[in-house]
Amino acid sequence: MSYEIENSSSERSLERLSEVRTFIEASKRSVDKVDEMQAEAERNLEKLNEVVFEDAFEITGHGKFNYLVLLTCGLIMLNVSMESVGMSYVITAAECDLGLTSEHKGLVNAAAFIGIISTSFLWGYLGDRYGRRAVMLPAMVLSAVFSIASSFSTNVWMLLILRFFTGCLVSASSATVYAYLGEMHTSSRRAAAIAWSSAFISFSFMILPGLAWLIIPGKWSFLMGGFKMVPWRIFIWSWCAPGLVAALALLWLPESPRFILATSGPDKALPVLARMYACNKNSRESNFPVEKIVTGTLDTTKSGGFVGAIKNFSLLFRPPLLRCVFISHTLMFAVFMLSSGLYVWVPDILNSMLRSTSEESITICQIIHEKFQAAKNSTLNASKQTCQSEVAVQVFPISMGMGAVFAVTYLAIGVFIGRVGRKTLYSTIMVVCGLATVGAAFVPQGGAATALLIISLCSGCAASILPAIAVDVFPTCLRAMAMCVMYMVGRTGAAVGSNLLGATLDMHCQLAFSVFGIFSAGSTLLIVFWPKPEKIREEMEERGLSY
């Protein structure tokens, strides 16, 4: 009897213990649920917080989206570079087909630069009014159309006109791309992003001679609609590919959120930031933890129209921006005059050096002088000779070696720009390249002269540092315009340099090289007078302009 009572008591105890365990587990679930609800509430409260634009931009992170932007902008820069200097490999091969003289070659080399110069202001205005992406996308497609059309040229004037229009369209992205790239990155990553993306420019100096090596020496031809296509014409087609690929990428990429913020307000910029966040974090746009962006007033670029753009443009030529404009534009002129102005002649100079029959150690200038004298004599005996336009095959691997040096220099800039400093790095490059330019004209050994030429052409790498220096001081409503005008002045330097060399290489070669080198090295003194960006921004923000 007592055993049954004890057994019954034990069963009741077990039942009570089970009930207690069930209650505890239920309590734990309730606590967990409360914690989850509290965390969700905190997230909702956090999401409802108002965030300034720069903080919201930082929240988007740095990942796949930024890498795609960098790659796309790199392809755009690659396309601009190839369209600008690609004709330097064509002029020798097309010399007989189009009857090119030395003066014609200078004009053909400068045609794209002249097109870029003449339309830079227009594209700057359109870029600041309608958007960076909206301007670059259609212009890149049309530039490829005109570039391919130029391959069908039957005389020098047709080629000049089509290359000019190609340059006009290339101008849309030649400087706007720096505004777009800079606005897609935080201020701490902007300089490095511009430097890394600019490294693609160096790839053009490897890709162009590589393609030329594969295509131009060929003896083949074929008919297309009754028109005879020869290697140099197909070569022009080949350098249009990067721009078309970049155009496809821009179809997916959005407009710059900073531009949208300045012209349409924070509500329109927020979805772009959410898209950047989703891509970088492998998340959904709805998970972007910012509900509202707090930023100042809209800029007047959109409502003011062309008159407003002219009014804003005038700010570039008034303090405090006047000093920035004068310094950055003068430096860009020097960079392009030396790098691009000289580069378009380098394949022709190398071809002259490699085809020289002199057994003595003579300078580049002596070789060039002999070539011009030979060309003058052949002109007098033109009726007795047949035109021959062959390119020494050794030109191409040497040019690719140049490209490799440029690539290493660009990559080094990307690594050291944050450690050494932008201004110090720029000045060092330009001084070294300027001195190398002077030396290249006086060194009697061909190998040493070629090496100095390669070093002097590395001055073009400094063009990637100047936008990183200048982009911080210009407000959003002026940034594309300022970059376009700066590159317009730079391309003017390229056109001046190309034609100046074409006019002086035969009779005043050493003087020309000396002037180029001394001017480029000496211009770096201006960087000492560059103002502090924080002071400029503070003063411009007091005038109601946003960054």
Disulfide bonds with the S-S distance in Angstrom:
Cys96-Cys387 1.80
Cys365-Cys509 1.99
